[in-house]
C-alpha cells in the first residue's frame, strides 16, 4: 500500500511538473505560428500514442473501446466535442505563451477546479455545498477585479478554465482507457490539422519546409510532452486518494505563475495580486470542502 502511494505521488509530481514547465517548451517554438504548433501537437501526439498502443499490445482494447464509444450517438458526440474542446484549450495556451500572457494561463488553471464544480451543478445537477458556493463566489470576485480595473474580461484565463472544465465534463460521460481517449481525440482532429499544413505548403510554405533540425525536434517532441503527463496523471489518479490529487493539481499553475513573473518578466500588478488573492482564498474553501467530503 505504501509503495503504491509513493508511486502515485511520483506519477502525480511528474505530470504536474511537466504541465507546469510546458511554457518553457512552447517558448522554444516562439518563431513558429501558434496554429502550426497546434497542428504539430495533434499530429505527433497521434503518432506517439499509436506507437505506445502498439508497443503495449493494447490495439485490441483500443478497437473494442472505440466501437463501444461510437456505437452510441451520445458517447460518440461527446468524444467529438471533447476533441474539439481540447483543441481550443491547447490553442489558447500555446498562443498565450507566445504573446507573453503566461500569468493569465496560470490564473486559468487555478480557477479551473472551481469552474468544474460549477459545470457539475449546471449540467450534471450536482449539488454544491456551502463551502463550494463560497469558493466559486471568491473566484468570481477575483475575475471581477480584473474586469473592473482593466475594463475587459480576462478571456485567456476564463477560456482555458472553461474549455478544460468542459473537456473534463465530457470525459466523465466516456468510459475508456487514457490511451484510447487520447488516440481518438488526436485522430479526430489530425486530418483537419494535416490539411491546414498542406494548405500552407501550397500558399508559401509551412514550418516543415523551412525549419532547422532543432525546431523539427521540438515539433516532433510536442507529441511526447502532450501524452506523457496525461498518462502519468491517469496512473496518479488510480493510486492516490482524491484529497491528495486535489492538493497536487495546484503545482502546475504555481510553477507557471513563477515562470511568467521571474523568468519571462511578465507584469504582476497590484490588480493581479488582489485578483489572485481572491482566487486563492476560494481555493482554500474548495480544498477544505474536498477534504471534508473525503473524510
N, C-alpha and C positions, 0 to 999 in steps of 0.2 A: 504493500500500500504506500509506504513512504517512498519507495523507488518510483512508483507511478506518479506520485505527487511532484517529486523533483523533476521527472521527465516532462510533466505537464508545464511546470514553471519554465523550464528551458525552452520548450516549444513556444510558449507564450512570449517570453522575452525575445526570442528570435524573430517572431512575427512582428511584434510591435517595434522592435529596434529597426528592422528593415523598413517598415512603413514610415517610421519617424525620420529616417535619413534619406528617403526617396527624393526629396527636393534636391539633394546634392547630386543624385544620379541624373535627374532631368536637367539640371543646370549645365551638365556636360554636353547637352544637346541644344543649348540655347540658340545656336545658329541655325537650327532646323525649325521649320514651321510646325506649330503645335499639332495641326491636323495630320501632318506626315508622321509625327512621333506617335500619335494615337493610332494611325493606321498600322504602323510597325508593331505597336504594342499588341494589337489584336492578332495580327498575322503570326508573329513569332511566339506569342502565347499559345496559339493553336498548335503550332509545330512542337513546342516544348512539351505541352500536356499530352499530345498524341504519342510522343516518344516515351513519356512516363507510363502511359497506359499500356503501350506495347511491352516495355521493359518489365512491368509488374504483372503482366499476364491478365489484365483486367478488361481486355477488349470485349469479352463476352458479357461481363457485367455492364459495361458501357452500353452495349446494344440493347440489353434487356431493360435497363433503366430508361434509355431513350425512347424505346417503344412504349413503355408504361406512361411516360410523361406526355407523349404526343397521341396516345390512344384516347385521351380525354381533351376536349377543346379547352376546358378550364385551365388545366395544368399546362397545356401547350401554349395558350395565350400568355399565361404567367411567365413561362420561360422566355418567350419572345420579348415581353415587356421588361423582364429582368435584364436581358441582354442590351436592350435599348437604353434602359436607365443607367446601367453601369458604364455604358459608352459616354453618356453625358457627364457622369461623375468623373471618370478618368480625364475626359477632355477639359473640363473646368479646372481640374487640379493642375494638369500639365500647363495649360495656358497661364494660370495664376502664378505658377512658379517662374515661367519665362518672363513675365512682365513685372516681377518684383512684388507680388502680393501674397507672400508665404504666410505672414502673420494672419491674414484673413482665412487662409486654409486651415490654420491651427484652430481658429475660433469655430470654424465649421464643424470640425471633428470633436471639439469639446461639447457643442450643443447637440450633436447627433444622437446620443442616447436619450436625451430629453424629447427630441423630435420623434424618435422611435416609439417612446411611451405614448406621445400624443396621437400618433398614427394608429397605435394599437387600440386606443379609445375610439377614434373616429371610424376605423374600418373593421376592426375585429370585436367591437363592443366590449373591450376590456375596461374594467372599472379602475379609475385612478384613486390611489389612497390620498389622504390629506397631505402627506409629505410630498408625494409626487406632484400634486397640484401646485404646491408652494414652489417646488423645484422648477416646473415649467414656467411659472409666473416670474421667477427670478431671471431665468434665461430670456424671457420676453422683454424684461426690463433692460437687460444688457443690450439687446438688439435695438430697443427704443432709444437708448442713449446715443448710439451711433446715428440713428435716423435723425434725432433731434439736433445733434451737433453738426452733422455733415449734410443734412437735408436730403439724404438718399438711403435706400436700403443697401446694406452690405451683401449684395447679391451673390458674391463668391462664397461667403460663409453660409448663407441661407441655402444657396443652390447645392453645395456639397452636402450639407446636413440633410436636406430634403431628398435628394436623389439616393443617398446611401440608406436613409431610413426606408424609403420606398422599395429599394432593392432588397433590404432585409425582410420587409413585409411580404414581398412576392416570393422570396426564397422559403418562407415559412410554409407556403402552400405547395411546395415541390419537395418530394422525397427522393433524394439522390445523393450519391457519394460526391465528395468535393471534386474529384477528377472528372466525373461525368458532367457535373454542373458547369465547371469552368470550360470543359471541352465544347459543350453545346453553346454556351454564351459566346465564345470566341468564334465558333463555326458559323453561327447565325449572322454575325456582323462582318466577318472576314471577307466575304465576296464583295460587299459594298466598299470596304477599305481597299481591296485589291484593285477594284475598278477605279477608285479615286487615284491611286498611284499610277495606273495605266493612263488615265486621263491627263495627269500632269506630264507624263512622259511624252505625250503627243502635243503638249502645249508649252514646250520649252524645257522640259526635263524635271524629273523628281530627284530627291536627295540621293537615291541609289546610283544615279547616273553620274554623279559628280563628287560624292563624298570620299574622304580618305579612309584608311584602314581602321583608324581609331573610332571614327564616327560610325562606321559599319559595325564594329564590335559592340558599341553601346546600343545601336538599334536592335541588333540581334539579341543582346542581353536583356532587352526590355521584357521578353517572354519569361526569362528566368526570374527577374525581380518582381514580376507580376504574380506568377503562380506559386512561387516558393512560400511567401508569407501566408497566402491563403491556405496552403496545405499544412503549414506549421500551426496556424490558428485552429484548424479543424482538430488536429491532434491535441492541442491545448484544451479546447472546449470539452473533449471527451474525457480527459483525465483530471480536470480541476473542477472544484465546486464553483457555482455561479458567482458567489461573492468575490472570489479570487480573480476570476476572469473580468469582473466588473471593475476591480481596482486597476488591473493591468491595462485596461483599454485607454487610460489617460496618459500612458507612457509616450505613445507616438505623437499626439498633438503637443505635448510638453517639449519633446525634442524639436519638433518643427518650429515651435514658437521661439525657442532659444537660437535655432539656426537663423531664422528670419531676422532676429534682432542683432545677434552678436557676430554672426558670420557674414551675412549679406547686407547688414546695415540698414534694414528697413526701419521706418519710423515706428516708435511705440509712444504715443502721445498720452496726455492725461485722460483724454476721452477713451483711448484703448484701455487704460488702467481701470477706469470706472466700469467700462463695459465687461472686461474680462473678470473683474471683481464680482460683479453681479452673477455672471455665468458660473464662476467657481463656487459661490455661495449656493446657487441652485444645484450644482453637482454634489455638494456636501449633503444637502437634503435628499437628493436622489440616491446617493450611495448608502445613506443611513436607512432609507426605505427598503433598499435591496437587502441589506443585512438583516433587518427585522423580518422580512419575508422568508429568508433562508433559515433563520433561527426558528 
